[in-house]
Amino acid sequence: MAQRNHLFIFILSVGVFGILNTEMGVIGLLPTISEQFNVSISKAGWLVSLFALTIAISGPTMPLLFSGMNRKKVMLLVLGVFVAGNLISLFTTHFSVLLIARIMPALFHPVYCSLAFTAAASSVSKEEAPKAVAKVFIGVSAGMVAGVPIASYINHAVSFDMAMAFFAIVNALVFVATLLFVPSMPVKEKQSYGAQFSVLKRPVLWFSILTVILINSAIFGVYSYFAEYLKTVTQMSPNTVSVTLFIFGGANIIGNLVAGKLLTHHAAKSILLFPLLLGIVYILVLFAGPLAVPTAVLTFFWGILAGGLMANINQYLIASSAPEAPEFANGLFISACNIGTTLGAAAGGLFIAEWGTSYVLLVGLLSLLFCFAVLFLRKHWSAPARQLAG
């Protein structure tokens, strides 16, 4: 039974890797797409920005729409849509068709991720749920961090077509694995849409959503421009920048596992400790930025904290505020993450334009400052029934 459960969670992890890889991997292909489809690089960037915007809009609604259906059938449907979208993207020669082929899977992106988190949590005891979800988040981190360099490498080493085919192959393999090895998962207790929507009446849920937005703003307001920071402030070579970013990505995966274990036993403390330590790391980077070795070391610790925050802790904050509507809550989590990422990246760009690249760290620090204020309010509204989601 345990072995079968491990296989199930592994399939979910690879599944979310394929979904996130489709979303993020195209970033490394934008220059080639610009050339292949004869569009500007900014127009090619719509493939990323519209994908994220579609996720933010569909996050709360699409998981809710499919919440009463057999989870295995819904997963197969979503994976089928992603395979079809990937294949259309591979063979089309029209940019407008490519854009539509990206938007269609983006609509279903929150559905699969939401179901994966819910299914992983429900496959084990309530106490072990954070650990199970943490293992699925390894796929999220791998998709976000490894998707870009993998697709970029295949593009340059083999061909653009093979890089696009890679997205389809991963999703197709997960489709087959889900079909063969994932058991049927009918929903035993179907909730009405109204009952699930009713969780929005809780102030603690809205404070949780706002906290997630601010945490993602704190992380991606800096990370979106970190390559530029390492180049201009730390004055690293392009190869060293790549290695440092890989350090960040590898540390994300460690952060997933660490946060998953800590949330199992020390949820309330972890929710406060991770943002506090992230703020300390940002302050240290602010002073150590011109020094390559200290910055690389701090990047490792930043990656651990960011990995735990933007995945496990963010998901736990919202899911624990509406445990009776898990798919809807996970959809809200995905939307909040994308809104926070968008706002953080926009704020980071403004700070750089006004004061220079070194000041982008202030976006992270200010976001964390507001985050602590919201966490204080969240604790007040959740007591005494639920002490900070603990």
C-alpha positions as CSV (number, residue, x, y, z in Angstrom):
1,M,0.0,0.0,0.0
2,A,2.8,2.4,0.9
3,Q,4.7,1.6,-2.3
4,R,1.6,2.3,-4.3
5,N,1.1,5.6,-2.5
6,H,4.7,6.6,-3.3
7,L,4.1,5.8,-7.0
8,F,0.9,7.9,-6.9
9,I,2.6,10.9,-5.4
10,F,5.5,10.5,-7.8
11,I,3.1,10.6,-10.8
12,L,1.5,13.7,-9.4
13,S,5.0,15.3,-9.0
14,V,5.9,14.6,-12.6
15,G,2.5,15.8,-13.6
16,V,2.9,19.2,-12.0
17,F,6.4,19.3,-13.4
18,G,5.0,18.9,-16.9
19,I,2.3,21.5,-16.3
20,L,4.8,24.1,-14.9
21,N,7.4,23.2,-17.5
22,T,4.8,24.1,-20.3
23,E,4.2,27.4,-18.5
24,M,7.8,28.4,-17.7
25,G,9.9,26.5,-20.2
26,V,8.9,28.7,-23.1
27,I,10.8,31.6,-21.5
28,G,14.1,30.1,-22.7
29,L,12.6,29.9,-26.2
30,L,11.4,33.5,-26.6
31,P,14.3,34.7,-28.8
32,T,13.9,31.7,-31.2
33,I,10.1,32.2,-31.2
34,S,10.6,35.8,-32.1
35,E,12.7,34.8,-35.1
36,Q,10.6,31.8,-36.1
37,F,7.3,33.6,-36.1
38,N,8.7,37.0,-37.2
39,V,7.4,38.9,-34.2
40,S,9.1,41.3,-31.7
41,I,10.5,39.9,-28.5
42,S,8.0,41.9,-26.5
43,K,5.1,40.3,-28.6
44,A,6.7,36.9,-28.1
45,G,6.5,37.6,-24.4
46,W,2.7,37.5,-24.6
47,L,3.1,33.7,-24.5
48,V,4.3,34.1,-20.9
49,S,2.3,37.0,-19.6
50,L,-1.1,35.9,-21.1
51,F,-0.5,32.4,-19.8
52,A,0.0,33.8,-16.3
53,L,-3.0,36.2,-16.6
54,T,-5.2,33.3,-17.7
55,I,-4.2,31.2,-14.7
56,A,-4.9,34.1,-12.3
57,I,-8.4,34.5,-13.8
58,S,-9.3,30.8,-14.0
59,G,-7.7,29.8,-10.7
60,P,-10.8,30.3,-8.5
61,T,-13.4,29.2,-11.0
62,M,-12.1,26.2,-13.0
63,P,-11.2,24.0,-10.0
64,L,-14.6,24.8,-8.5
65,L,-16.3,23.8,-11.8
66,F,-14.7,20.4,-11.8
67,S,-14.8,19.8,-8.0
68,G,-17.6,17.3,-8.1
69,M,-16.1,15.0,-10.8
70,N,-14.0,11.9,-10.6
71,R,-10.5,13.3,-10.0
72,K,-8.7,10.7,-12.2
73,K,-11.0,11.6,-15.2
74,V,-10.4,15.3,-14.7
75,M,-6.6,14.8,-14.5
76,L,-6.7,12.9,-17.8
77,L,-8.8,15.6,-19.4
78,V,-6.4,18.3,-18.3
79,L,-3.3,16.3,-19.4
80,G,-5.1,15.6,-22.8
81,V,-5.7,19.4,-23.3
82,F,-2.0,20.1,-22.5
83,V,-0.8,17.4,-24.9
84,A,-3.1,18.8,-27.6
85,G,-1.9,22.4,-27.0
86,N,1.7,21.3,-27.0
87,L,1.3,19.5,-30.4
88,I,-0.5,22.5,-31.9
89,S,2.3,24.7,-30.7
90,L,4.8,22.4,-32.3
91,F,3.2,22.3,-35.8
92,T,1.7,25.7,-36.2
93,T,3.4,28.5,-38.3
94,H,1.0,31.3,-37.1
95,F,1.7,33.2,-34.0
96,S,-2.0,33.8,-33.3
97,V,-2.6,30.1,-33.3
98,L,0.4,29.6,-31.0
99,L,-1.1,32.1,-28.6
100,I,-4.4,30.3,-28.6
101,A,-2.7,27.0,-28.1
102,R,-1.0,28.4,-25.0
103,I,-4.1,30.1,-23.5
104,M,-6.3,26.9,-23.7
105,P,-4.0,24.8,-21.5
106,A,-3.6,27.8,-19.1
107,L,-7.3,27.7,-18.4
108,F,-6.9,24.1,-17.1
109,H,-3.5,24.7,-15.4
110,P,-5.1,25.5,-11.9
111,V,-7.4,22.4,-12.2
112,Y,-4.6,19.9,-12.4
113,C,-2.4,21.6,-9.8
114,S,-5.3,22.0,-7.4
115,L,-6.3,18.3,-7.8
116,A,-2.7,17.2,-7.3
117,F,-2.4,19.0,-4.0
118,T,-5.8,17.8,-2.8
119,A,-5.2,14.2,-3.9
120,A,-1.7,14.1,-2.3
121,A,-3.1,15.4,1.0
122,S,-6.0,13.0,1.0
123,S,-3.9,10.0,0.3
124,V,-2.3,10.1,3.7
125,S,-3.3,11.0,7.3
126,K,-4.1,14.6,8.2
127,E,-0.8,14.8,10.1
128,E,1.3,13.6,7.2
129,A,-0.6,15.8,4.6
130,P,2.0,18.6,4.5
131,K,4.8,16.1,3.8
132,A,2.8,14.6,0.9
133,V,2.0,18.0,-0.6
134,A,5.7,19.0,-0.2
135,K,6.7,16.1,-2.4
136,V,4.3,17.3,-5.1
137,F,5.8,20.7,-4.8
138,I,9.2,19.3,-5.8
139,G,7.6,18.9,-9.3
140,V,6.5,22.5,-9.1
141,S,9.9,23.8,-8.2
142,A,11.6,21.6,-10.9
143,G,9.1,22.8,-13.5
144,M,9.7,26.5,-12.6
145,V,13.5,26.3,-12.3
146,A,14.6,23.5,-14.6
147,G,12.1,24.0,-17.3
148,V,13.8,27.1,-18.7
149,P,17.4,25.7,-19.0
150,I,16.2,22.3,-20.2
151,A,14.1,23.8,-23.0
152,S,16.8,26.3,-23.9
153,Y,19.4,23.5,-24.0
154,I,17.3,21.3,-26.3
155,N,16.6,24.3,-28.5
156,H,20.3,25.1,-29.0
157,A,21.7,21.5,-28.9
158,V,19.0,19.8,-31.1
159,S,16.3,22.0,-32.5
160,F,13.4,24.4,-31.7
161,D,10.9,21.7,-32.7
162,M,12.4,19.2,-30.3
163,A,12.3,21.7,-27.5
164,M,8.6,22.2,-28.2
165,A,8.1,18.4,-28.5
166,F,9.7,18.0,-25.0
167,F,6.7,19.7,-23.4
168,A,4.3,17.3,-25.2
169,I,6.3,14.2,-24.4
170,V,6.4,14.9,-20.7
171,N,2.6,15.5,-20.5
172,A,1.9,12.5,-22.7
173,L,4.0,10.2,-20.4
174,V,2.1,11.5,-17.4
175,F,-1.2,10.9,-19.2
176,V,-0.3,7.2,-19.8
177,A,1.0,6.8,-16.2
178,T,-2.2,8.3,-14.8
179,L,-4.4,6.1,-17.1
180,L,-2.5,2.9,-16.0
181,F,-1.5,3.4,-12.4
182,V,-3.7,6.1,-10.8
183,P,-6.9,4.6,-9.2
184,S,-10.3,5.9,-9.8
185,M,-11.0,8.8,-7.4
186,P,-14.7,9.6,-7.3
187,V,-15.7,12.5,-5.0
188,K,-17.5,11.0,-2.0
189,E,-19.1,14.1,-0.6
190,K,-20.1,16.6,-3.3
191,Q,-20.5,20.1,-2.2
192,S,-22.6,22.7,-3.9
193,Y,-20.9,25.7,-5.5
194,G,-22.7,27.9,-3.0
195,A,-21.3,26.0,0.0
196,Q,-17.8,26.3,-1.4
197,F,-18.2,30.0,-2.2
198,S,-19.4,30.6,1.3
199,V,-15.8,30.2,2.6
200,L,-15.2,33.6,1.1
201,K,-17.2,35.1,4.0
202,R,-14.3,34.3,6.3
203,P,-11.9,37.2,7.0
204,V,-9.1,34.7,7.8
205,L,-9.3,33.4,4.2
206,W,-8.9,36.9,2.8
207,F,-6.0,37.7,5.1
208,S,-4.4,34.4,3.9
209,I,-4.9,35.3,0.3
210,L,-3.3,38.8,0.9
211,T,-0.4,37.1,2.7
212,V,0.3,34.8,-0.2
213,I,0.1,37.8,-2.6
214,L,2.7,39.7,-0.5
215,I,5.0,36.7,-0.1
216,N,5.1,36.0,-3.8
217,S,5.6,39.7,-4.4
218,A,8.5,39.6,-2.0
219,I,10.1,36.7,-3.8
220,F,9.5,37.5,-7.4
221,G,9.9,41.2,-7.1
222,V,13.6,40.4,-6.5
223,Y,14.0,37.0,-8.4
224,S,12.6,38.4,-11.6
225,Y,15.6,40.7,-11.8
226,F,18.2,38.7,-10.0
227,A,20.1,37.7,-13.1
228,E,20.4,41.4,-13.9
229,Y,21.4,42.1,-10.2
230,L,24.2,39.5,-10.4
231,K,25.4,40.9,-13.6
232,T,25.4,44.6,-12.8
233,V,25.8,44.7,-9.0
234,T,27.8,41.6,-8.2
235,Q,29.5,41.7,-11.6
236,M,29.4,38.0,-12.2
237,S,30.2,36.4,-15.6
238,P,27.2,34.9,-17.6
239,N,28.3,31.4,-16.7
240,T,28.6,32.2,-13.0
241,V,25.2,33.8,-13.1
242,S,23.7,30.6,-14.5
243,V,25.4,28.5,-11.8
244,T,24.1,30.8,-9.1
245,L,20.5,30.6,-10.5
246,F,20.9,26.8,-10.5
247,I,21.9,27.0,-6.8
248,F,18.7,28.9,-6.1
249,G,16.7,26.3,-8.0
250,G,18.3,23.4,-6.2
251,A,17.8,25.1,-2.8
252,N,14.1,25.5,-3.7
253,I,13.6,21.7,-3.7
254,I,15.4,21.5,-0.3
255,G,13.1,24.2,1.0
256,N,10.0,22.2,-0.1
257,L,11.1,19.2,1.9
258,V,12.2,21.3,5.0
259,A,8.9,23.3,5.0
260,G,6.8,20.2,4.6
261,K,8.3,18.6,7.7
262,L,8.2,21.7,9.7
263,L,4.5,22.4,8.9
264,T,3.7,18.9,10.1
265,H,4.8,19.7,13.6
266,H,5.4,23.4,13.9
267,A,2.9,25.1,11.5
268,A,2.4,28.5,13.4
269,K,6.1,29.0,14.0
270,S,7.1,28.1,10.5
271,I,4.6,30.6,9.0
272,L,6.3,33.4,11.0
273,L,9.9,32.1,10.9
274,F,10.4,31.7,7.1
275,P,9.4,35.3,6.1
276,L,11.5,36.7,9.0
277,L,14.6,34.8,7.9
278,L,13.9,35.8,4.2
279,G,14.0,39.5,5.3
280,I,17.3,38.9,7.1
281,V,18.8,37.3,4.0
282,Y,17.6,40.3,1.9
283,I,19.3,42.7,4.3
284,L,22.5,40.7,4.1
285,V,22.4,40.6,0.3
286,L,21.8,44.4,0.3
287,F,25.2,44.8,1.9
288,A,27.1,41.8,0.4
289,G,25.8,42.3,-3.1
290,P,29.1,43.4,-4.7
291,L,30.9,40.3,-3.3
292,A,30.4,37.2,-5.4
293,V,31.1,34.4,-2.9
294,P,28.9,35.8,0.0
295,T,26.1,36.5,-2.5
296,A,26.2,33.0,-3.9
297,V,26.1,31.5,-0.3
298,L,23.2,33.8,0.6
299,T,21.4,32.8,-2.6
300,F,21.5,29.2,-1.4
301,F,19.7,30.1,1.9
302,W,17.4,32.4,0.0
303,G,16.4,29.5,-2.3
304,I,15.6,27.3,0.7
305,L,13.4,30.0,2.2
306,A,11.7,30.9,-1.1
307,G,11.1,27.3,-1.9
308,G,9.3,26.7,1.4
309,L,7.4,30.0,1.3
310,M,6.1,30.2,-2.3
311,A,5.0,26.6,-2.3
312,N,4.3,24.8,0.9
313,I,3.6,27.6,3.3
314,N,1.6,29.7,0.8
315,Q,-0.6,26.6,0.0
316,Y,-1.0,25.7,3.7
317,L,-2.1,29.2,4.6
318,I,-5.0,29.2,2.2
319,A,-5.9,25.5,2.3
320,S,-6.0,25.5,6.1
321,S,-8.4,28.5,6.1
322,A,-11.0,26.6,4.0
323,P,-10.4,22.8,4.6
324,E,-13.9,21.8,3.6
325,A,-13.4,23.2,0.1
326,P,-9.9,22.0,-0.9
327,E,-10.1,22.3,-4.7
328,F,-11.6,25.9,-4.5
329,A,-9.0,26.8,-1.8
330,N,-6.1,25.5,-4.0
331,G,-7.5,27.4,-6.9
332,L,-7.4,30.6,-4.8
333,F,-3.9,29.8,-3.8
334,I,-2.8,29.5,-7.5
335,S,-4.4,32.8,-8.4
336,A,-3.0,34.6,-5.4
337,C,0.5,33.3,-6.3
338,N,0.2,34.6,-9.9
339,I,-1.2,38.0,-8.8
340,G,1.7,38.4,-6.3
341,T,4.3,37.4,-8.9
342,T,2.8,39.9,-11.4
343,L,2.7,42.8,-8.8
344,G,6.2,42.0,-7.5
345,A,7.7,41.9,-11.0
346,A,6.0,45.2,-11.8
347,A,7.1,46.9,-8.6
348,G,10.7,45.6,-9.1
349,G,10.8,47.2,-12.6
350,L,9.6,50.5,-11.2
351,F,12.2,50.5,-8.4
352,I,15.0,49.7,-10.9
353,A,13.8,52.4,-13.3
354,E,13.7,55.0,-10.5
355,W,16.7,54.1,-8.3
356,G,18.8,51.4,-10.0
357,T,19.1,47.6,-9.9
358,S,20.6,47.4,-6.4
359,Y,17.4,48.8,-4.9
360,V,15.2,46.0,-6.2
361,L,15.8,44.3,-2.8
362,L,13.6,47.0,-1.2
363,V,10.6,45.5,-3.0
364,G,11.2,42.3,-1.2
365,L,11.7,44.0,2.2
366,L,8.6,46.2,1.9
367,S,6.5,43.3,0.8
368,L,7.6,41.3,3.8
369,L,6.9,44.3,6.1
370,F,3.3,44.4,4.9
371,C,3.2,40.6,5.1
372,F,3.9,40.7,8.8
373,A,1.2,43.3,9.4
374,V,-1.4,41.1,7.5
375,L,-0.2,38.0,9.4
376,F,-0.9,39.8,12.7
377,L,-4.4,40.6,11.5
378,R,-4.8,37.0,10.3
379,K,-3.8,35.7,13.8
380,H,-6.3,38.0,15.4
381,W,-9.2,36.9,13.2
382,S,-8.4,33.2,13.4
383,A,-8.1,33.1,17.2
384,P,-9.2,31.2,19.2
385,A,-10.7,28.7,16.9
386,R,-7.7,28.4,14.7
387,Q,-4.4,29.8,16.0
388,L,-2.6,31.0,12.9
389,A,-3.7,28.0,10.9
390,G,-2.0,25.8,13.4
